[in-house]
Amino acid sequence: MASSGFQKTAFVVLLILQVGVAFGWLGGL
């Protein structure tokens, strides 16, 4: 099983990627 620390890190990375894609999409408008 993955440790809670790994899960938290993965969640933060996914959140940053999602925000980055959102800003990239807005910037492309």
N, CA, C and O atoms as CSV, one atom per row, in Angstrom:
chain,resi,resn,atom,element,x,y,z
A,1,MET,N,N,0.838,-1.214,0.000
A,1,MET,CA,C,0.000,0.000,0.000
A,1,MET,C,C,0.866,1.254,0.000
A,1,MET,O,O,1.908,1.307,0.653
A,2,ALA,N,N,0.428,2.235,-0.725
A,2,ALA,CA,C,1.172,3.498,-0.763
A,2,ALA,C,C,0.972,4.256,0.546
A,2,ALA,O,O,-0.109,4.228,1.135
A,3,SER,N,N,2.013,4.924,0.985
A,3,SER,CA,C,1.911,5.683,2.237
A,3,SER,C,C,1.047,6.921,2.036
A,3,SER,O,O,0.852,7.370,0.906
A,4,SER,N,N,0.530,7.471,3.128
A,4,SER,CA,C,-0.321,8.658,3.044
A,4,SER,C,C,0.462,9.829,2.459
A,4,SER,O,O,-0.097,10.679,1.765
A,5,GLY,N,N,1.760,9.863,2.746
A,5,GLY,CA,C,2.592,10.957,2.225
A,5,GLY,C,C,2.649,10.911,0.709
A,5,GLY,O,O,2.585,11.944,0.043
A,6,PHE,N,N,2.774,9.680,0.158
A,6,PHE,CA,C,2.812,9.547,-1.296
A,6,PHE,C,C,1.484,9.974,-1.902
A,6,PHE,O,O,1.456,10.659,-2.925
A,7,GLN,N,N,0.378,9.569,-1.269
A,7,GLN,CA,C,-0.939,9.930,-1.791
A,7,GLN,C,C,-1.129,11.440,-1.769
A,7,GLN,O,O,-1.693,12.016,-2.699
A,8,LYS,N,N,-0.654,12.082,-0.697
A,8,LYS,CA,C,-0.795,13.539,-0.596
A,8,LYS,C,C,0.033,14.221,-1.679
A,8,LYS,O,O,-0.416,15.188,-2.294
A,9,THR,N,N,1.252,13.711,-1.912
A,9,THR,CA,C,2.111,14.301,-2.936
A,9,THR,C,C,1.481,14.136,-4.318
A,9,THR,O,O,1.485,15.067,-5.124
A,10,ALA,N,N,0.942,12.948,-4.585
A,10,ALA,CA,C,0.318,12.698,-5.880
A,10,ALA,C,C,-0.883,13.623,-6.076
A,10,ALA,O,O,-1.110,14.135,-7.172
A,11,PHE,N,N,-1.654,13.832,-4.997
A,11,PHE,CA,C,-2.827,14.711,-5.083
A,11,PHE,C,C,-2.393,16.136,-5.411
A,11,PHE,O,O,-3.010,16.800,-6.244
A,12,VAL,N,N,-1.331,16.608,-4.756
A,12,VAL,CA,C,-0.844,17.974,-4.990
A,12,VAL,C,C,-0.341,18.113,-6.419
A,12,VAL,O,O,-0.606,19.119,-7.077
A,13,VAL,N,N,0.391,17.099,-6.906
A,13,VAL,CA,C,0.917,17.155,-8.282
A,13,VAL,C,C,-0.232,17.209,-9.283
A,13,VAL,O,O,-0.207,18.007,-10.221
A,14,LEU,N,N,-1.239,16.361,-9.084
A,14,LEU,CA,C,-2.387,16.361,-10.002
A,14,LEU,C,C,-3.117,17.695,-9.954
A,14,LEU,O,O,-3.581,18.189,-10.982
A,15,LEU,N,N,-3.221,18.279,-8.765
A,15,LEU,CA,C,-3.906,19.564,-8.624
A,15,LEU,C,C,-3.137,20.652,-9.376
A,15,LEU,O,O,-3.734,21.479,-10.065
A,16,ILE,N,N,-1.810,20.644,-9.237
A,16,ILE,CA,C,-0.987,21.652,-9.925
A,16,ILE,C,C,-1.111,21.481,-11.441
A,16,ILE,O,O,-1.223,22.465,-12.172
A,17,LEU,N,N,-1.091,20.235,-11.908
A,17,LEU,CA,C,-1.217,19.993,-13.346
A,17,LEU,C,C,-2.567,20.472,-13.857
A,17,LEU,O,O,-2.660,21.072,-14.928
A,18,GLN,N,N,-3.627,20.200,-13.071
A,18,GLN,CA,C,-4.978,20.610,-13.481
A,18,GLN,C,C,-5.065,22.126,-13.570
A,18,GLN,O,O,-5.634,22.664,-14.520
A,19,VAL,N,N,-4.499,22.821,-12.574
A,19,VAL,CA,C,-4.526,24.293,-12.580
A,19,VAL,C,C,-3.700,24.814,-13.749
A,19,VAL,O,O,-4.094,25.775,-14.410
A,20,GLY,N,N,-2.552,24.180,-14.008
A,20,GLY,CA,C,-1.699,24.609,-15.122
A,20,GLY,C,C,-2.424,24.463,-16.452
A,20,GLY,O,O,-2.343,25.345,-17.307
A,21,VAL,N,N,-3.130,23.354,-16.626
A,21,VAL,CA,C,-3.876,23.135,-17.880
A,21,VAL,C,C,-4.996,24.163,-17.994
A,21,VAL,O,O,-5.261,24.679,-19.081
A,22,ALA,N,N,-5.655,24.463,-16.870
A,22,ALA,CA,C,-6.750,25.432,-16.890
A,22,ALA,C,C,-6.238,26.807,-17.320
A,22,ALA,O,O,-6.845,27.472,-18.159
A,23,PHE,N,N,-5.103,27.227,-16.726
A,23,PHE,CA,C,-4.558,28.536,-17.091
A,23,PHE,C,C,-4.054,28.532,-18.535
A,23,PHE,O,O,-4.168,29.542,-19.229
A,24,GLY,N,N,-3.506,27.421,-18.987
A,24,GLY,CA,C,-3.030,27.315,-20.366
A,24,GLY,C,C,-4.202,27.428,-21.337
A,24,GLY,O,O,-4.083,28.063,-22.385
A,25,TRP,N,N,-5.346,26.807,-20.985
A,25,TRP,CA,C,-6.525,26.865,-21.846
A,25,TRP,C,C,-7.072,28.287,-21.885
A,25,TRP,O,O,-7.464,28.776,-22.944
A,26,LEU,N,N,-7.098,28.955,-20.720
A,26,LEU,CA,C,-7.600,30.335,-20.673
A,26,LEU,C,C,-6.673,31.255,-21.460
A,26,LEU,O,O,-7.130,32.166,-22.149
A,27,GLY,N,N,-5.368,31.011,-21.355
A,27,GLY,CA,C,-4.411,31.855,-22.074
A,27,GLY,C,C,-4.496,31.653,-23.579
A,27,GLY,O,O,-4.109,32.530,-24.351
A,28,GLY,N,N,-5.011,30.478,-24.002
A,28,GLY,CA,C,-5.097,30.193,-25.432
A,28,GLY,C,C,-6.349,30.768,-26.069
A,28,GLY,O,O,-6.492,30.724,-27.291
A,29,LEU,N,N,-7.253,31.302,-25.274
A,29,LEU,CA,C,-8.494,31.853,-25.821
A,29,LEU,C,C,-8.212,33.153,-26.570
A,29,LEU,O,O,-9.133,33.770,-27.103
